[in-house]
Amino acid sequence: MPPAAEPPYQRIATAIRERIRAGELRPGDRVPSTRAIVQEWGVAMVTAAKALGVLQQEGLVEARPGMGTVVRASEQTRTPHRPGGRPPALTRNRIVAAAIAIADAEGIEALSMRHLSAELGVGPMTLYRYFASKDELVHGMVRELMAARPLPASGPGHWRAALELVCRLQWDLYRTHHWLAGVMSMTRPLLLPEAMAHSEWVLGALDGLGLSPEEMAREAITLPAFVRGTALTMSAEAEAERESGMTNLQWWLAIDHEVQEQLGSGRFPHLATMAPGVVDDLDGLFEHGLARHLDGLAARLAAVP
């Protein structure tokens, strides 16, 4: 009796697994998306999702909202822990770096002085010699991230290119650190030089275009609010994945029967025609919203006497 053929999802998982082990895909690299797998292997979307699910269960890949599925760093690539070894000297920079790592991995809610001190191998009260409160620590985290990705000394000559540059920089920071959008505010902004530089950049790009001071101020608030608002959706998705253990695509597949029942009722003809996968492409949604916003601003500037 001939052996049973290997299921398609297993063949796909094997092919991607071999690429990872051969070094063709390195830690942090994006693996083929479900749509790419469907096109390359000619399988159904559910089969593509199942193949990525196998790799995720094996710990070879992980889903990152807004980025897709990427190769996970192996234990060998992480800094080894040496029990009994002398720990590095405690500094503000080391504390901030450890705090950022916790927030990136577990969310800002998981960050506490007790948790952080355990990671650093010191007593909780030791941290208060460096930071008076968690709020001060979070401010230090924000400053560190923004200082590491500064705006250039001089921007592009055109206002639109300058605004695209600052918005994409903010979006990239939010994509990399999902908790960051939640600690920023448009109405009660953090009075940190690195954050204030972004507002100054926007106002500088709009200076001399004929807008009133009130319009310039509204634009300096509205534009970063759009970026942050879209990023909060990404942050909420990251939290949902941590709590449910399901990627966005896996969640949609799990409720597919209910979705089809609702869309097949005939009550929502326009929703039924929506292109699949749009909700999973937060980068595409960001670019769409940014372009439409700046198109509207261009129309307003064209009307300035």
C-alpha positions in Angstrom: 0.0 0.0 0.0 1.6 3.3 -1.1 2.3 5.9 1.7 -0.2 8.7 2.0 0.7 11.9 0.3 2.0 14.6 2.5 -0.8 17.3 3.1 -0.2 20.5 1.1 0.1 22.6 4.2 2.9 20.3 5.4 4.8 20.6 2.1 4.6 24.4 2.2 5.7 24.5 5.9 8.6 22.2 5.0 9.7 24.4 2.1 9.7 27.5 4.2 11.4 25.7 7.2 14.2 24.6 4.9 14.7 28.2 3.7 15.0 29.4 7.3 17.5 26.6 8.3 19.5 27.3 5.1 19.8 30.9 6.2 17.9 32.3 3.2 15.5 33.8 5.6 17.1 35.3 8.7 15.7 36.4 12.0 13.4 39.4 11.5 12.9 38.7 7.7 9.3 38.4 6.5 8.3 35.0 5.3 5.8 34.6 2.4 2.4 36.0 3.4 -0.8 33.9 3.0 -1.6 35.7 -0.2 1.9 35.0 -1.6 1.6 31.3 -0.6 -1.8 31.1 -2.3 -0.3 32.5 -5.5 2.9 30.5 -5.4 1.5 27.1 -4.4 -2.0 27.4 -5.8 -3.7 26.5 -2.5 -6.7 27.9 -0.6 -6.2 30.7 1.9 -7.0 28.3 4.8 -4.2 26.0 3.7 -1.8 28.9 3.6 -2.8 30.0 7.1 -2.4 26.4 8.3 1.1 26.2 6.9 2.2 29.4 8.7 0.4 28.1 11.9 2.6 25.0 11.9 5.8 27.1 11.7 4.5 29.4 14.4 3.7 26.4 16.7 7.3 25.2 16.1 8.6 28.6 17.2 10.3 29.3 13.9 8.2 32.3 13.0 6.0 34.9 14.8 3.3 37.3 13.7 3.9 41.0 14.2 0.9 43.3 13.6 1.6 45.7 10.7 4.6 43.7 9.6 3.2 40.2 8.8 4.9 36.9 9.8 8.6 37.1 10.4 11.4 34.6 11.3 11.8 34.5 15.0 15.1 34.9 16.7 16.5 31.6 17.9 17.7 31.0 21.4 21.2 30.8 20.0 21.0 34.4 18.7 19.9 35.8 22.1 22.3 37.0 24.8 23.1 34.0 27.0 22.4 34.3 30.7 25.4 33.2 32.9 24.2 32.3 36.4 26.7 33.5 39.0 28.4 35.9 36.5 28.9 39.5 37.5 26.0 41.6 36.0 26.8 44.7 34.0 26.9 48.0 36.0 23.4 49.5 36.5 22.9 52.7 34.6 20.0 54.8 33.4 20.6 53.6 29.9 20.6 49.9 30.9 17.4 50.4 32.9 15.7 52.1 29.9 16.8 49.5 27.5 15.4 46.7 29.7 12.1 48.6 30.2 11.7 49.0 26.4 12.4 45.3 25.9 9.6 44.4 28.4 7.1 46.8 26.9 7.9 45.5 23.4 7.4 41.9 24.4 4.6 42.1 26.9 3.0 45.5 26.5 3.3 48.7 28.6 0.8 47.4 31.2 3.2 44.6 32.0 6.0 47.0 32.9 6.4 47.7 36.6 9.3 48.6 38.8 9.1 45.1 40.4 9.1 43.3 37.0 11.9 45.5 35.7 14.0 45.0 38.9 13.6 41.2 38.5 14.8 41.3 34.9 17.8 43.4 36.0 18.6 41.3 39.1 18.3 44.2 41.6 15.9 45.2 44.3 12.9 47.2 43.3 13.9 50.2 45.5 17.3 50.3 43.7 15.5 51.6 40.5 14.1 54.6 42.4 17.7 55.9 42.7 17.6 56.5 38.9 13.9 57.2 38.2 11.5 58.8 40.7 8.5 57.1 39.2 7.2 54.8 36.4 6.1 58.0 34.6 9.6 59.3 34.6 10.9 56.0 33.4 8.3 55.9 30.5 9.4 59.5 29.5 13.0 58.2 29.4 11.9 55.3 27.2 10.1 57.7 24.8 13.1 60.0 24.6 15.5 57.1 24.0 13.4 55.8 21.1 12.9 59.2 19.5 16.5 60.2 19.9 17.6 57.0 18.2 15.5 58.0 15.2 16.0 61.7 14.9 14.7 64.0 12.2 17.3 65.2 9.7 19.0 68.5 10.3 17.2 69.9 7.2 14.1 68.6 5.5 13.1 68.2 1.9 12.3 71.5 0.2 8.6 70.7 -0.5 6.0 70.8 2.3 4.4 67.6 1.2 7.7 65.6 1.2 8.6 67.1 4.6 5.2 66.0 6.1 5.4 62.5 4.6 8.9 62.1 6.1 7.8 63.0 9.7 4.6 60.9 9.5 6.5 57.8 8.1 9.1 58.2 10.9 6.3 58.3 13.5 4.6 55.3 11.9 7.8 53.3 11.9 8.4 54.0 15.6 4.8 52.9 16.4 5.1 49.7 14.2 8.3 48.7 16.0 7.1 49.6 19.5 3.3 49.0 19.6 2.9 50.4 23.1 4.4 53.8 22.2 1.1 55.2 20.6 -0.7 54.6 23.9 1.6 56.8 25.9 1.5 59.7 23.5 -1.2 62.4 23.6 -2.4 65.2 21.4 -4.2 67.1 24.1 -1.8 66.6 26.9 1.5 66.2 25.0 4.7 65.0 26.7 6.9 68.1 27.0 10.0 66.2 25.8 12.4 67.9 23.4 12.5 64.9 21.1 8.7 64.8 20.8 8.4 68.6 20.5 10.9 68.6 17.6 8.2 66.7 15.6 5.6 69.4 16.1 8.2 72.0 15.2 9.0 70.2 12.0 5.4 70.2 10.9 5.0 73.9 11.7 8.2 74.6 9.8 7.0 72.7 6.8 3.8 74.8 6.7 5.4 78.1 7.4 5.0 80.6 4.6 2.3 78.7 2.7 -0.4 81.3 3.6 -2.3 79.3 6.3 -3.5 81.2 9.3 -1.8 80.5 12.7 -5.0 78.6 13.8 -4.9 76.4 10.7 -1.2 75.6 11.2 -1.8 74.7 14.8 -4.7 72.4 13.9 -2.6 70.7 11.2 0.2 70.2 13.7 -2.3 68.4 15.9 -4.5 66.6 13.3 -1.7 65.0 11.3 0.1 63.2 14.1 -3.3 62.4 15.6 -4.1 60.5 12.4 -0.8 58.5 12.6 -1.3 57.8 16.2 -4.9 56.8 15.7 -4.0 54.2 13.1 -1.2 53.0 15.3 -3.6 52.5 18.2 -5.5 50.0 16.0 -2.2 48.2 15.5 -1.5 48.3 19.3 -4.9 46.9 20.0 -4.3 44.1 17.5 -1.0 43.2 19.2 -2.8 43.0 22.6 -5.5 40.8 21.1 -2.9 38.4 19.7 -1.2 38.2 23.1 -4.5 37.4 24.8 -6.0 35.1 22.2 -2.9 33.5 20.8 -4.5 34.0 17.3 -3.2 36.2 14.5 -5.7 38.5 12.8 -6.0 36.1 9.8 -6.5 33.2 12.1 -9.3 35.1 14.0 -11.1 35.9 10.7 -10.8 32.2 9.6 -12.3 31.1 12.9 -15.4 33.3 12.5 -15.6 32.7 8.7 -18.9 30.8 8.9 -20.5 33.6 10.9 -19.2 36.2 8.4 -20.5 34.3 5.4 -23.8 33.9 7.1 -24.2 37.6 7.7 -22.9 38.6 4.2 -25.0 36.0 2.5 -28.2 37.5 4.1 -28.3 40.2 1.4 -28.5 42.9 4.1 -25.0 44.2 3.5 -24.3 44.2 -0.3 -21.5 46.7 -0.2 -19.7 44.9 2.7 -20.0 41.7 0.7 -17.9 43.2 -2.1 -15.0 44.4 0.1 -11.6 43.2 -1.1 -10.2 40.5 1.3 -7.1 41.2 3.2 -7.5 45.0 3.4 -8.1 44.9 7.2 -4.9 42.9 7.6 -2.7 45.5 5.8 -2.3 48.3 8.3 0.7 49.7 6.3 -1.6 50.0 3.3 -4.3 51.7 5.4 -1.8 54.2 6.8 -0.5 55.1 3.3 -4.0 55.5 2.0 -5.0 57.8 4.9 -1.8 59.8 4.7 -2.2 60.4 0.9 -5.9 61.4 1.2 -5.1 63.8 4.1 -2.3 65.5 2.2 -4.4 65.6 -1.0 -7.0 67.6 1.0 -4.3 69.9 2.4 -2.9 70.5 -1.1 -6.4 71.5 -2.3 -6.7 73.9 0.6 -3.3 75.5 -0.2 -4.3 75.8 -3.8 -7.2 78.0 -2.6 -5.1 80.3 -0.5 -5.1 83.8 -2.0 
